[in-house]
Amino acid sequence: MDVSRFPKFIRDRIKDKGLGDLVKESIELLTMGGVTPCGSCKKRQEVLNDLLKFKAEIRKNDNEE
């Protein structure tokens, strides 16, 4: 997913991450670190990262040269 049009503070936080990384961070934040990741958690993270990876691409407008 191209995040180049996202606001800079969001773009800097999620670039070069995947959906699995965001789910992991969300769980850690919501449980205040009370949940220890297990093997299944790491497998889920890898699968979700393979499905959706965020990348920051710089696009050039057609009007600019």
N, C-alpha and C positions, 0 to 999 in steps of 0.2 A: 504494500500500500504506500503510495506516494504521500509524504507528509509535508511537502514543500510549501503548501498553502496554509498550513496550520500556523497559529501564532507562535512566535519564537520561543516563549517559555515552555510551551507544550512540545514543540519540535525538538528542542534540546534535550528534553527529558525522555522522549520515546524513540529517537532515531537510533538505528542499529539494534533495536530490540524487537521481540516478537510478542504475539498475543500471550504466549505462555509466561513470559517474563512479567507482563502487566498483571496477569491473574495472580501470580506468585506474590508480587508486591502488594496487591490489593488485599490478599488473605493475611499477609503479615501485618499490614496496617490495621485492618479491622479487628484482628485478634490480639493486637499489641504484642506480637511475637510469641503468643501462647501455643501456637501449633508448630510442631516440628515436622518438616517435610520428610516423607517416607519415599520408598522406591516408586510407588505408584504416582506420587505427586511429581517426582522428577520426570517420569515417563510422560505424564500429561503435559508438563511444561514443554518437553521436546516435541511432542506431536503438535501442540498448538503453535509453537514457533515455526514448525515446518509448514503449517497451513497458512499462517499470516505473518509476514515479516515486514516491519516498518523500515523505510529507507528515505533519506532526504535527497531528492534529486533537484538540481537547479534547472529550471526550465527557462528557455529564452522566449520572450514574446515574439510573435510574428512581425510586429511593427518595428522591433529593434534590430539593428544590424551588428 
